[in-house]
């Protein structure tokens, strides 16, 4: 899920020819931090949702995590 997405994004960044090396590392770092924050936030939201919603609805609403 999240890890795969982060890897895909960093692959896209590293294969972009118009970006300089410094830009790549800075962007990758910023994206990594954003992914971490979003990941932690998503986990918290999911846990809250699990408390509120019945299990069957959860499975249909939320994407599967890898």
Secondary structure, 3 states (H helix, E strand, C coil): CHHHHHHHHHHHHHCCCCCCHHHHHHHHHHHHHHHHHHHHHHHHHHHHHHHHCCHHHHHHHCCCCC
